Amino acid sequence: MKFYNHCTAELSNEAKKVINASDWHPTYKAQLLSRAEDMLEAGKMIHTNTGGYTIPFNIIDVAQVVTILADTILED
């Protein structure tokens, strides 16, 4: 599988805004930002009959990505 540079400065800045709006511990925020940037870097998977490809996330998707990642970190 090939990964492309999908995490733009806009997406990263939006993730920082969403994460900084919370009252979580700074260490947790840093860990969450790192995971969010990794997820945004990989992009959104589009499945096709012959495999698939990735496209960049939209700005409006960032809050949902952060929420999902926050839930998975808390469950670890």
DARAKA-V864055 format. One record per residue. N is the residue number from 1. RES is the residue in one small letter. PSI is psi as a letter, one per 30 degrees, with the letter a starting at -180 (NA if undefined). NEAR is the number of other ideal C-beta (glycine too) atoms within 12 Angstrom. D_CENTER is the distance of its C-alpha to the mean C-alpha in Angstrom with 2 decimals. Layout:
N | RES | PSI | NEAR | D_CENTER
N | RES | PSI | NEAR | D_CENTER
This chain:
1 | m | k | 10 | 18.31
2 | k | k | 12 | 17.39
3 | f | k | 16 | 14.08
4 | y | l | 17 | 14.00
5 | n | i | 16 | 12.80
6 | h | f | 28 | 10.29
7 | c | j | 30 | 8.35
8 | t | l | 20 | 11.10
9 | a | e | 14 | 12.43
10 | e | e | 19 | 12.05
11 | l | e | 33 | 8.29
12 | s | e | 28 | 8.32
13 | n | e | 19 | 11.21
14 | e | e | 28 | 9.93
15 | a | e | 38 | 7.26
16 | k | e | 25 | 10.45
17 | k | e | 19 | 12.57
18 | v | e | 29 | 10.98
19 | i | e | 32 | 11.02
20 | n | f | 19 | 14.44
21 | a | f | 16 | 15.88
22 | s | l | 19 | 16.05
23 | d | h | 9 | 18.96
24 | w | l | 19 | 17.34
25 | h | k | 13 | 18.86
26 | p | e | 13 | 17.85
27 | t | e | 11 | 17.31
28 | y | e | 20 | 14.92
29 | k | e | 25 | 12.98
30 | a | e | 18 | 12.95
31 | q | e | 21 | 11.88
32 | l | e | 32 | 8.94
33 | l | e | 33 | 7.94
34 | s | e | 22 | 8.61
35 | r | e | 26 | 6.63
36 | a | e | 37 | 3.31
37 | e | e | 29 | 5.07
38 | d | e | 20 | 6.27
39 | m | e | 33 | 4.02
40 | l | e | 39 | 3.99
41 | e | e | 23 | 7.39
42 | a | e | 24 | 8.49
43 | g | l | 26 | 8.26
44 | k | k | 23 | 9.61
45 | m | k | 19 | 12.70
46 | i | j | 14 | 15.98
47 | h | k | 11 | 18.85
48 | t | l | 10 | 22.34
49 | n | f | 6 | 25.77
50 | t | g | 7 | 25.73
51 | g | c | 11 | 22.28
52 | g | l | 14 | 19.26
53 | y | l | 18 | 17.05
54 | t | k | 23 | 13.56
55 | i | l | 17 | 12.87
56 | p | k | 26 | 10.36
57 | f | l | 31 | 8.30
58 | n | l | 18 | 10.49
59 | i | e | 20 | 10.38
60 | i | f | 12 | 11.40
61 | d | f | 24 | 8.51
62 | v | e | 33 | 6.13
63 | a | e | 24 | 8.43
64 | q | e | 21 | 8.44
65 | v | e | 36 | 4.92
66 | v | e | 34 | 5.89
67 | t | e | 21 | 9.25
68 | i | e | 20 | 8.90
69 | l | e | 29 | 7.57
70 | a | e | 27 | 10.32
71 | d | e | 14 | 12.74
72 | t | e | 16 | 12.42
73 | i | e | 24 | 12.92
74 | l | f | 14 | 15.85
75 | e | f | 8 | 17.34
76 | d | NA | 11 | 17.54
